[in-house]
Amino acid sequence: MIQDKSTRFTLFATGILLLALFLIGWVLSRAATARRESVVAPLAPVSAPVVPPPAAGPPGPSQPLPALPLNDEGRPLADFQVLTAVTLVDDPANDGDTFLLNTPEGQQRFCLYFVDTVETNGGQPEAARDMAGYFGFDSEELLRAVGLEARAFSLRLLGASAFRVVTRWEKNPDEDAYLAFIYLKDPDRGLINLAQWLVRYGLARIVPCEQDQPNGASAAQFRELLLEEEARGKSEAVGAWNRKIP
């Protein structure tokens, strides 16, 4: 009887031991499998590096002012060049219609199309006589006063306002300067032709010129406009018209 109990206890203990060994083996097997899976598991996707956008190229040319009319091939109708970032140079030879300017092409001297002002440095006697006859002067003193007023008028405007020079690089042999249109930039009225203002205020005479305007207007049309401005100046007795001797 005692032997039967001992045998049953031995079998029971053996069963418990085998169960424990089985559980230990299963746990070890799962741990090994987990380790193998961690080795061969696919890596999480890595975000692509952020590549900076390519550097922007140089900015395109800004639209020139005044805008030039183009032909069917997209080329300017006239071979004008528009110079921006232009400034006045303090030069004793500057007068009402001729100026030394700093430009992207270096220092250059320009004189205006369509108009002529009294030269403040004396100039040619024939030119002075023509100017006196145009305004009706018989006094050199009055003529010089008009020249000084025109010089002060133009230099004040060019020194205080942004402006553009439009030229075809044609030389005026009498002035040793390039002929040009100069446009002042007014915040309220847009672009204003300096030659037009000089005539409007009685500070320049109109001279023959066949150069069409950069905006497409003909030389004849611009001359008519100048004549209208001159008539206003005469009616208001401004500039030289205020000094006319009956």
Secondary structure by P-SEA (a helix, b strand, c coil): caaaaaaaaaaaaaaaaaaaaaaaaaaaaaaaaaaaaaaaccccccccccccccccccccccccccbbbbccccccccbbbbbccccccccccccccbbbbbccccbbbbbbccccccccccccaaaaaaaaaaaccccaaaaaaaaaaaaaaaaaaaacccccccccccccccccbbbbbbbbbbcccccccaaaaaaaacccccccccccccccccaaaaaaaaaaaaaaaaaacccccccccc
